[in-house]
Amino acid sequence: MPQEKQLQDLFTETLKDIYYAEKQILRALPKMAKAAHSNELREAFQHHREQTEDQIERLEKVFEMVGKASRGKECHAIVGMLEEAKEVMEDFSGAETLDAGLLASAQAVEHYEISRYGTLKTWAQQLGMKDAVPLLEETLKEEKETDALLTRLADSSINKKAA
């Protein structure tokens, strides 16, 4: 009879999921930055790319803490979200609405990341992984800050230009 999977197993599988997602996001952000018309949005994407590199390093430390290789597994959610962002870039290329679409795509990704990191942090606490909690908390904080920045950009200029 197969052994019942534990919370530790779910933690590791979710860690693999977000690791894959971060790697895909790292590849997508330069394309999104290049496509953006707004300098502020472009800078936000470039800054978040730098943060994403640090976030990947933190995830690799967490993998080390749980004694697993830093390896992702395909995250269908992020693949779909990034595919939608690609479609926005293609369908709205040159249009005033492009930046609004890019921003909306980026926020969908941020919300996914916030959900994943919040869950991983909670599970790490539950599992007594005291060293992993601050690493996950730091990334969660960055993701929330990026989401807030994107909201400010949307409210202050980008959605107005698109309208």
Stockholm file with secondary structure:
# STOCKHOLM 1.0

chainA/1-163         MPQEKQLQDLFTETLKDIYYAEKQILRALPKMAKAAHSNELREAFQHHREQTEDQIERLEKVFEMVGKASRGKECHAIVGMLEEAKEVMEDFSGAETLDAGLLASAQAVEHYEISRYGTLKTWAQQLGMKDAVPLLEETLKEEKETDALLTRLADSSINKKAA
#=GR chainA/1-163 SS CCCCCCHHHHHHHHHHHHHHHHHHHHHHHHHHHHHCCCHHHHHHHHHHHHHHHHHHHHHHHHHHHTTCCCCCCCCHHHHHHHHHHHHHHHHTTTSTTHHHHHHHHHHHHHHHHHHHHHHHHHHHHHTTCTTHHHHHHHHHHHHHHHHHHHHHHIIIIIHHHHC
#=GC SS_cons         CCCCCCHHHHHHHHHHHHHHHHHHHHHHHHHHHHHCCCHHHHHHHHHHHHHHHHHHHHHHHHHHHTTCCCCCCCCHHHHHHHHHHHHHHHHTTTSTTHHHHHHHHHHHHHHHHHHHHHHHHHHHHHTTCTTHHHHHHHHHHHHHHHHHHHHHHIIIIIHHHHC
//
